Amino acid sequence: MSEYRPGFENNILSIMKDSIRFDSYLNDKLKGLVDIQEQGVLGVDRATFDGLHDVEQDYILHQMSSKLFRVEKRHIEDMKHLVSSDFSVRIDMPAGYRFEKSAKFLRLFHRRLVDKFDIVKKIGSDSVEINQLGKILSFGDEWVDKELVIRNRLVGDKFKNKKLKDIFIDKKLDLYTRDTSLIILYDNCIVWVENISDDDTITLSLNRKILEL
């Protein structure tokens, strides 16, 4: 190539230097916009993202994705297409990750965080660990001697004679929060819902050791 076109190497080096400068500029300008949340979830505020230039949006999506999997141009295009949707939606990404667009956030997370689970709290137990989400539920006296089921939401769930989906929407909780909210059932009836219920006899905490894995 050098023999065919003298100065070829210098042109390539010049393009590389410009690319490094361009990347450094975007990194400094957009630093801090990607939020690293619990369980390795990456998120960016929708309002902030929507206010960015198209090139800056591509950079943010690439920055998020490259932390989790080998990202290609088609992945960025798929995510940008999703952002333009009017609904809260998500799509599959490589390595078991999912990209979600909701009203307030864009998120990248591993699909295991929204996989369905069903855990039984046995009679006499005063706490249950939900390792999938790094959460711990603790129970007061009235619940210790009861068998409870802890799970995430299912289609058709009702709480206090109202569709749980409608309650979540009224609370303006996004799709990811809905799917990771813990639900407690006693005798096949929902008695407590994370982010909805206010009950001093049931407390929720985070297992920091699991969250750091």
Steps between C-alpha positions, in 0.01 A plus 500: 500500500786735582658441159168558326425815697787682675405643837243226564640423847491867603137529393405194709691634801328836462156334497594300810609813685177679405300199619680502836435874541134456407458212745673694778276803438179294517621310806572824689172663393278200577684376809268400782184464293501120519389386844629166635213370711458197725567154354711652223206672331607787274257787455470847352230759562258524206459877511877547500546247218229657285673837530828369354619530142452188287877432505506538879210256536688241295807552718302454824336179375838366385659594833228316694506190280877462477514456879285186472544336160671529163294771337447541126347778294178301453452485877519880524252531214260256668515695826452835326195359321357388833550843656274651236213272607202647686484209744706347782676216321816288509705292259762227534868584468804266487625297799158483666454877541191705428451862407190674635340829417247637748350840570786624719800272439697300247650187658730213417479199733540123502181309432539292819385807694152476347474121474198357680564355846295349781642465855326353804550647847455209735311515828731627777736689269531874558688592181550397138783585261421554134848451357390569144435863595729537800206572730410381851149496644457499879172421672340608826335264750165471325668362185767277654261211561343519156610340175540768235588501131731769361513557125500769234189604313287287271243597240161545664628572851256693720564686823211623714254423220689710246725389216860525618605623156266799535634577848857499367398731216319736738819514708694576179740212560701401194510156342822385669379609845171316449675178397745507791252597773452223756150365557396304811206259505327336795245228432521579124410865561737794446554672835804723430659661194837674491477871408126488574442371853578682824521236775731524802480122552679434170832668426723490194879534498781442251769234518804707408727197461275359225453840336877534464538168315 
